[in-house]
């Protein structure tokens, strides 16, 4: 992953321009009153405050609802009822987790913006930016978010009141997608059926490579929701998030999302995760999912892969603020692959999409998926897991190193997931990344009967689990984890322009020698100190590696040109 600090250094003009735009917007006070006065509908719902019984530090129950931690150290949540009750029960059960997750998000804001005056300005920016958000979120989800927000911390009321803050957070994922140049996301997904599937039935897999810091992924939640209207469903999420990024309902309809190239939006509309939550809850076929997607106005570009047991196949719904497309493969093709560019006819001449294909790592990962499917003629859950866990380069290509965004497994995923819609089975990866045991859940079992939260150890079906990847216990993986620690130190040397020893640089590079960025950053360090002769070999080595994107490669070449001019 290209570090955000590195991006900001090389794109400072653009960053200042964006800040200036937001500053100009922030000083305007009109147009936000409706948002600030907005109250969700709570009348007609059960507003009783749920009591929570703590069975142990890792098991809580509230009526038929419960939260427990399984042996793989993942939280399993079961909630049911009307929107307000689901929100209240989720908040009550997740209480400490919810506050912890907020701290993960907002402590970063306090770190970046320590000034109280600037924090007030930030609040104005958020209020203006999200002024129309409440008009684009279905009423039942606003009610659910309201219930959840009753359990959030008051430590961050300087940003926004609890309900509005919780509402705003559901658009944060979209902003991460829009800021594609920061490389916050790079998801890969696939589907196989018919002749490409071992049993002939639909199977899907995806990596959710959304990274917001190590602490963000520590409290993963596998949520099972039985609403009073629509389909019961499961989704992989985190505390405070009611939207869906990966999920399947009890009708065998699945949703996963992959970012497309977006311009930075200047107003929030329907968050993608809210749209996909609505599809999960109310659709049973691909056509029904398309009809729901057409109703909503989104504010970023996204490919929604929808798998359907009833249709026996998968399709991509490609949405953006000003365009809409559906991509389905020909009847003779029994596979669908997706990275981070669009494939439908609607985006054939889209400039941003063409730019993503040419300049990002999306096409490389798409080609790698194609290679995997060529090498594996029949996909089953074990093979799907091996594809999601693959860190290697395209056959015959340069080694990627570990953590390269061109890899299907970038070693930063929040989760990997595999769906078998006909059998209503889903596998969710345990930490680290998608390397841990893939835990199996059977929605027939989970939604087919009531469960006793007091004695239940897990909702999973252990007999169908897929074993942990041996790579997680390897010396190479240990070196990669140490590299990540040293990489943060390297960023501090670059940011603070403090003294770095040659021994540190050598050790840093030795931990992940095939990854281009370790050579690039050391070159950057010496270049900033005008040590051009020392910088030169590092950029030369970086350019022999598989560099993540075309712009990053051009930056390395530009550094080398400048160095040669200085030395000659």
N, C-alpha and C positions, 0 to 999 in steps of 0.2 A: 504494500500500500504506500503510495506517495504521501508522506506526512503532510498534514495540513499547514504546518509552519513553513515547510519548504515551498508549498504552493503559494502561500501569502507573500513570501519574499519575492517570488518570481512573477507575481501578478498584483503587485502593490497598487499600481495605477487603477486597475479595474476595481480592486477592493475599495479604494478611496472613493471612486465614482459611485459605487453601490451605497457606501456609507453616506455620501453626500445626498443621494436621492432619498434614502430613508430619513435623513435628518430633515430635509425639506418637507417630507410628508408628515413627519412627527410634529412639526411646529403648528400644523393645521389642527384645529380642534373640532371643526364641524364634521358631521357625518358619522360620528361614533356613538352618539347618544342612544340610538336604537339598540346597539349591541350591549351597551352598559346597563340599560334598563331591562334587557330581555330576561325573562324568567321561564324556565321549562315548565311543561304541564305536569303537575303532580296530583291534581284533583282526579278522583275516580280510581286511583291506585291504592294499594295497601301500603300505608305509610308507617306501619308499626316498626319500631326500631328492633332489629334482630339481636337476640342475646347470643353470646358466643361462649361455649364451654371449652376450656383449654384442657385437652386430654394429656398433652405433653407439649414440649417446645416445638414439636414437629407434627402436631395433629390438633385441629380445631374443628368443632362442629357447631352448627346453628340450624336447628330443626332438621330438615332433610338435606341441608347444604353442608359441605365440609371442605376442608383444605388439609392435605397431608403431604409429607415429603417421603418419596420412595427411596429405596436403597441406592438408586443411582443419583441421589441428591437433587432430584427435580421435584418441583411442587405440582401436585395434582389437585385441581379445583373442580368441584361439582356444585352448580347453582341452578335453581329453577324458580319460576314464578313470572309475575308481570314485570315490565321494565324497571319500575321503581324498586321492587323487591330484589330483583337480580342485582341492581346497582348497589343497594344497601347491604345485601348479603355478601357480595364480592368485597366491598369496602371494609365491612366488619371483620371478615375472615382474613383479608390481606393486610389489615391495619398497619402492622409494623413494617411489612414488606413494602407497602405503598409509600410510607414515609421515607423509607430507606431509598427507594427508587427515585423519589423526588429529589432527595439530597444528592444523588448521583448526577442528575440532570442539572439542578440549579446551583450546586456548589461551583460548577464550572463557570456559570454566569457571574457569580460573585468573584471568582478568581480573575476572570477577564475584565469585569467591570466593577472594581472595588469602590469607586466613588458613588456616594449616595445620590448626588445630583445626576450623574450619568445613568444610574439605575432608574431614576424618575423618567429620564428621557427614553430609556428602553421601554418602560411601561407604555409611554405614549406611542412608541413605534409599534409595539405589539397590539395595542388597542386599535390603532388605525389599520394595520395590516389585516387583522382578523375581524374587521367591522361588519363583514357580510357572512362570516362563517356560520353563524347561527341560522341563517336563512337557507343553508344548503345541507344541513344535517337533519335527517328525519326526526320527527318529534319523539318517537319512542327511544331513540338513542341519546337524545339530549336528556330525557328523563333518567335513563340509566346512568349516564355520566354524572348527572346531578346527585343521584343516590350514592355513587362511588365517591364523589367529591366531599361528602360529609366527613370522610375519614382522612382527608389529606391534612398535611401540616399547615399551621399558620405562619411558619417561619418565612414563607415566600410570598406572603400577601403583598409585598412591595412590588411584585411582578404583576399580579392580578388576583382578584378574589378567588377562593377555591374552585367554584364551579367554572368560571371563565378560564382559569388556568388549566383545569383538567380538559376543557374543550379545546383550548389552544394546543395542548400537547398532542392531540390526535392529528394535528397537521404537521407536527415536527418531522415525522417520517417523510412526508412529501417534500419538505424543504431540503432534507438530506438528499433526496433523489434529485431535486432541481439543481443542487450544487454539485453536479456531476464531476466538475473539474477537481473537486476536493476528494474524489474517489471514496466517498463514504459507502458506496454500494457497488456490487458487481455480481449479481445473482445469476445462477444457471439453473435451468429446469428442463425436464424432458418427459415424454409420455410414449408408451408403446402399447399396441393392441394387435389382435389378429395374428398374423404370421410372425410379428416381431416380439410377441409375448410368449413366455414358456407355456402358459395354460390357455392362451388365446384371449384372455380377458385383459382389460385395461389395467396398466400399472403406471404410476407417475413417481418422479423423484425431483427434489429441488434442494439447493443450498440457499439459505437466507443469509447473505453476506452483508448484513447491515451492522456496522461497527460503531459503537459510541462509547468505547472504553471497556476495559476488562470487567469492571464492576457491573456494567449494564447487563451482561449476560449471566451473572452469577445466580440470579433468582429467576430462572426460566419457569414459566407456568404452562402446563398443559391443561387447558380449560375445557370442561364439558358442560354445555349450557342447554337447559330444557326450557325454552320460553313458552309462555302461555299461548302464543300465536306463532305459526310457522314451524319450521323443522328443527328438531334437536340437532346439535352440531358440536364438533370439537374444533379447537384451534390452538396453535402454539403461540404464546404471547408473553407478556411481562406485566408485573403489577401496575395497575392503573390504566391499562390499554384494553378497550372493549372492541376495537377494530380487529379485522382478520388479515393476517399476512400469509398464513398457511392454515388451511382447514378443510374439513370434510363433514357433510351432514349425514343424517341417517338414511337418506335416499341415494347415497353414493355419489353425490356431487361434490367436487373438490375445487378449491381456489388456491392459487399461488400468484404472487406478483413479481414482476421484473421491471426495473426502471427503464424508461426510455430517455432520450436526450431532451431536456427541457430548458427553456429560458428561465431566468430567475423571475418567479411570479411576483406581482405587486399587490395582489389581493387573494385571500384564501377563499376557496369555495368548498366543494365536497372532498374531504380527504379520501384517498384511494382505499384505505383500510375500512372506512365506513361503508363505502360502496361494496366492497367484497364481503363485508359482514352481512349486508342486506341480501346479496346474492346467496350466501350460505343459508341464511334463514328462510328465504322465500322462493328459491329456485330449485327445480328438480331436473331440468334439462338445459342443454346449451342455449336453445332458443329463448327459454325463460330468463336465463342469465343475461343474454344480449338485450332483451327488452328492458330489464332493470337498469343495465349500464347506460342505455340510451336516454334514460330519464334524468340522469344526473349530470351536472356541470362540474368537471374536475379542474384543477389548477396546475397539474403537472402531467407529464406524459408517462404512461404506464402500460405494460402488456400484462393482461390478466389471463393466465392459463386456467381454463375451466375443463375439468374432466367429468364425465357423466357416465354412470353405470347404465342408465336407461338408453343412452345413445351409443354406448360401447366405444367411445372415442374421446378425444380432447380437441379443443380449439383455442385460439388466442383472440381475446377481445382487446384491441389496441386503441386506447383512449388518450386524448390530449385536449387542451382547452379549445382548439378550433378544428379538430378532426376526429374521425371515428372510423375504425376499420375492423374487419373480422378476417382472420386467417385460418383456413382449414386446408389440410393437405388433400391431394387427390385420392380417390377411392383405392387406388392401387398401392398407396403408401400407408403403412401402419405405424408411423412414428411421427412425433412432433418435437422439435428441439427449439429452445429459446435461450438467448443470453440477454443482451441489453440494446438490441436494435429491433425495429419493426420489420415485418415481412409481408403485410397485406398490401394490396394494390393501392389502397388509399394513401399510403406513405411512400409510394414508389419515387415520387419527385420531391419529397420533403427534404429540405436542405439540412436541417439539424440531424435527421436520421442518417443521411448520407455521411455527414461529418462524424457521427458516432461510429459508423462502419469503418471509415478511413483512419480516424485518429485515436480511437479508444482500443481497449483490449477485448471488446465484445466479439468481433469477428474471429479472433484467435480461439476464444473459448467455444464459439459455435462450431468451428472446424474441429476442435478437440472432441466435442460431443459427437460429431459425425464420425470421427475416427473410432471412438468407443463403440458406437452402434454398429459400425462395419465389422469390428473385431468380435462383437458379441451378438450373434444372430438371434438369440432368444433371451429376452430380459426377464429375470425373476428378482425377488427382493434382495438376495445376496449379491447378484451382479449389479443391481441398482445401487446398493451400498458401496460397492467397489468403485463405481463411476463417481459417486459423490465424494469419495475420499481420495481420489487420484490427485497427486501433487505434480505429476510428471508433465514434460513437454510433449508437443506433437512429435510423432515418430520421425526421427531424423533431424529434429530441430535442436537448437541450443538448449542446454540445461537451464531450468528456470530459477533454481535456488528455491528456498522455502519462503512462502509468503508473497510470491509474485502474483499479481492480479490476473495474469494470463492463465494461471492454473484453475482448474475446476474447483480444487480444494485450496483456497487461499490461506487456510489456517487462521481464520478470524471469524468464521460463521457463528451467528447467534444460534442457528440450528440447521440440521439437515432433516428431511422428512421424506418418507416413502408412503404412497397410498395404493391400496388395492380396493377400488370402489365396489366391485361386485361382492366381495367377501366382507366389506366394511371394516377392513383392517388398515391400521396406520402404524408406522414405525417412526419414533422421534429419537433423535440422537441425544445422548448424554454427553456431558463435558468430558474431555476438552474438545471444543469445537464440534465437528461431526465425527470425531474419532472414537468417542466412547461407545458403549453398548447402545444399539438401536432398540429401544423399548417398544414392544408391540401392544397396541390397544385394539380391542374388538368392540366396535360400536353396537353390534348386536347384543353383546353381553352387558355393556355399560348402560344403554338406554332401554334394554329389554326387561330390566327388573330394578327394584329399589335396593339401595345399599346401606349398610349400617356403618356410618362414619366412625363409630366408637372403636370397632374391632378391625376395620378394614386396614390392611397393610399397603395395598396398592390397587388401582383400577386396571393395571396392565395384565397381559397374558404372558407370563415368563417363559412358557414353553415355546413361544414363537420368536423370542428375542434373537437378534443378530449380534454376534460376539463383537467385543471391542477390537478395534484395529490394532494389530501388533506394533505398528509404527508409533503408537502413543507411548510405548515402553522402551523405545529405541534410544540409542545414544544420539542419533541424528535429531530426534525430537527434543531431547534435553538441550542440545546445542541451540536449536531454534528458539526455545523458550529463553535461554540465556541471551541469545542475540536480541530478543525483543527488549530485555532489560537494558542491555548495552546501547541499543538504538535510541532509547529515551535519553540516555546520558549523552550520546552523540548529538542529539537535537539541542541539548542544553549548551554544549560547546559551541554550536552554531549560533544559537540565539544570544547567548551572553558573551560570545567572543572571548571565552576564557581559555586558559592554557590546556592543551591536550597533548599527552605524551605520545611518542611514536609507538611505544609498547601497547598503549590502549588501542590505537588504530589497527595495529597488526592483529591483536586478539579479536577485536570487533569484526574485522574482515574474515578471519579464520573460522568464525562460528557459522558463517553463511556465505562461503566464498563465491558461489555461483549466482548470487543475487546482485544485480547491477547496482542497487542503491547504496550498498556498503562502500563501494568504490567511488561512486558519485559524491557522496556526502563528505568523505575524507578529502576528495579533490576540492570540493566547495570550501571546506575549512581552510585549506592552505591558500586557495585563491583569495579569500577574503583578507588573509594576512599578507598578501602580496608575495607569497612564497611560490612563485610560478614554477620553478624547476621541480619543487616537491609535488605540486598539484598535478603536473602534466601526466605522469604515469598512471595516476588513479583514474583520470578521465579516459585515458587510452584503454585501460582495462575495462572500465564501465562499458565502453563502446564495443567490446568483444562479447558482451553478455546480452541476454534477451531482455531488452528494455521494454517496460510496460506499455508505453504509448508512443506514438510518433512525435507529439510535442515534447515529451521528455527526452527522446533521442536527439531532437534538434537542439534542446537546451545544452545537452552534453557536448554536442558538436560545436555550438557557439562558444562555450567555455574554452574548448581546445583551440579554436581559432584565435581567441583573444590572448590566450597564453602564448601561442606561437608568435603573435605580433609583439608581445612584450619581450620575449626571449631573443628575437632576431633584430 
